[in-house]
């Protein structure tokens, strides 16, 4: 089921994958949208009910005038409030991972578990891939061909435009968002009091092994690391293993 709500006049969209289970809020990364979590939702049902946000500037949500850290965290707070549920587990990939732990650190009474997928407490994002993305192609096939090996990771965001095919996100907005994501977020990471699972892809070009281990060392007793054979998008590359690890962690934190 698709739903909508507004934050300061900005309309945001989300997908509630349904079921009788305990809510799990899911936050995607750049280039993606809520639909990216459909396989995870299917794997976790009926125990967990995945509700995934199209973050500002992505999917069916409005483009925004600002993509600062506080904007994203405020969106998550409004999303949670709109759903009318109590303290929840929050899962986030990349951009969504930082948003998840920042929300948990700043609103500790609202989050009871956090899953962070392949992003660090210090982010040094390279937006050169973003600026090389095709802005428009004549067909869906041409768009996939232009992306090459990256196509499977972005295909949920493919959109038919008036005169061709492009994405559900704006390329220039994405660069702005990536620049705002960069920085030192240690204060937020160490402020998270609830159980936290950090999932790293062993082939990741985003989260280095040493940095992941330092993140766990700075959260003794409350954070754990799992590494899976995957690149940066672990939930795509190791779909079944990712779902199993997330499900087991959530059961342990109940």
Long-range contacts (C-beta under 8 A, 24 or more apart in sequence): 2-60, 3-82, 4-60, 5-78, 5-79, 5-82, 7-74, 7-75, 7-78, 10-56, 10-61, 10-62, 10-64, 10-75, 11-61, 11-62, 12-53, 12-54, 12-55, 12-56, 12-61, 12-62, 12-75, 12-78, 12-79, 13-53, 13-54, 13-59, 13-60, 13-61, 14-51, 14-52, 14-53, 14-54, 14-79, 15-51, 15-52, 15-54, 16-49, 16-51, 17-41, 17-42, 17-45, 17-49, 17-50, 17-51, 17-52, 18-45, 18-49, 19-45, 19-46, 19-48, 19-49, 20-46, 20-49, 21-45, 21-46, 21-47, 21-48, 21-49, 22-47, 22-48, 22-49, 22-88, 22-89, 22-250, 22-254, 23-48, 23-49, 23-51, 23-83, 23-85, 23-88, 23-89, 24-48, 24-49, 24-50, 24-51, 24-88, 24-89, 24-90, 24-91, 24-250, 25-51, 25-52, 25-53, 25-76, 25-79, 25-80, 25-83, 25-88, 25-89, 25-90, 25-91, 26-50, 26-51, 26-52, 26-53, 26-90, 26-91, 26-92, 26-96, 27-52, 27-53, 27-55, 27-76, 27-90, 27-91, 27-92, 27-93, 27-95, 27-96, 27-97, 27-99, 27-100, 28-52, 28-53, 28-54, 28-55, 28-58, 28-92, 28-93, 28-94, 28-95, 28-96, 29-92, 29-93, 29-94, 29-95, 29-96, 29-97, 29-117, 29-119, 29-233, 30-58, 30-94, 30-95, 30-130, 30-169, 30-174, 30-177, 30-178, 31-130, 31-153, 31-154, 31-157, 31-167, 31-169, 31-174, 32-58, 32-93, 32-153, 32-154, 32-156, 32-157, 33-58, 33-59, 33-60, 33-156, 33-157, 33-168, 33-169, 34-59, 35-59, 35-156, 36-93, 36-156, 36-235, 36-236, 37-235, 39-235, 39-239, 39-243, 40-235, 40-239, 40-242, 40-243, 40-246, 43-239, 43-240, 43-243, 43-244, 43-247, 44-243, 44-246, 44-247, 47-247, 47-250, 47-251, 48-247, 48-250, 51-83, 53-79, 55-95, 55-96, 55-99, 57-169, 57-170, 57-173, 57-174, 57-177, 58-157, 58-168, 58-169, 59-157, 59-168, 59-169, 60-168, 63-170, 63-173, 64-173, 67-173, 67-176, 67-177, 67-180, 68-180, 69-98, 69-102, 69-180, 69-181, 69-183, 72-99, 72-102, 73-99, 73-102, 73-103, 73-106, 75-99, 76-100, 76-103, 77-103, 77-107, 77-110, 80-110, 87-111, 87-112, 88-112, 89-113, 89-114, 89-115, 89-250, 89-253, 90-114, 90-115, 91-115, 91-116, 91-117, 91-246, 92-116, 92-117, 92-119, 93-117, 93-118, 93-119, 93-233, 93-234, 93-235, 94-118, 94-119, 94-206, 94-232, 94-233, 95-119, 95-177, 95-181, 98-123, 98-181, 98-185, 98-188, 101-185, 101-188, 101-189, 101-192, 101-196, 102-185, 102-188, 104-192, 104-194, 104-196, 105-187, 105-188, 105-189, 105-190, 105-191, 105-192, 106-188, 106-191, 108-191, 108-192, 108-193, 108-194, 111-192, 111-194, 112-194, 112-195, 112-253, 113-194, 113-195, 113-196, 113-197, 113-249, 113-250, 113-253, 114-192, 114-194, 114-195, 114-196, 114-197, 115-196, 115-197, 115-199, 115-246, 115-249, 115-250, 116-196, 116-197, 116-198, 116-199, 117-199, 117-234, 117-235, 117-242, 118-199, 118-200, 118-201, 118-204, 118-206, 118-207, 118-232, 118-233, 118-234, 119-206, 119-207, 120-206, 120-207, 120-208, 120-211, 120-212, 120-215, 121-184, 121-185, 121-186, 121-188, 121-189, 121-211, 121-214, 121-215, 121-218, 122-183, 122-184, 122-185, 122-186, 122-211, 123-181, 123-182, 123-183, 123-185, 124-182, 125-178, 125-179, 125-181, 125-182, 127-174, 127-175, 127-178, 127-179, 130-171, 130-174, 130-175, 130-178, 131-171, 131-175, 133-167, 133-171, 134-166, 135-166, 135-171, 136-161, 136-163, 136-164, 136-165, 136-166, 137-164, 137-165, 137-166, 138-164, 138-165, 139-164, 139-165, 140-165, 152-236, 153-233, 153-236, 186-218, 189-215, 189-218, 189-219, 190-218, 190-219, 192-219, 192-222, 192-223, 193-222, 194-222, 194-253, 195-222, 195-223, 195-224, 195-249, 195-252, 195-253, 196-222, 196-223, 196-224, 197-223, 197-224, 197-226, 197-245, 197-246, 197-249, 198-223, 198-224, 198-225, 198-226, 199-225, 199-226, 199-227, 199-228, 199-234, 199-242, 199-245, 199-246, 200-225, 200-226, 200-227, 200-228, 200-234, 201-227, 201-228, 201-229, 201-230, 201-231, 201-232, 201-233, 201-234, 201-237, 201-238, 202-227, 202-228, 202-229, 202-230, 203-229, 203-230, 203-231, 203-237, 204-230, 204-231, 204-232, 204-234, 205-231, 205-232, 206-232, 207-232, 224-249
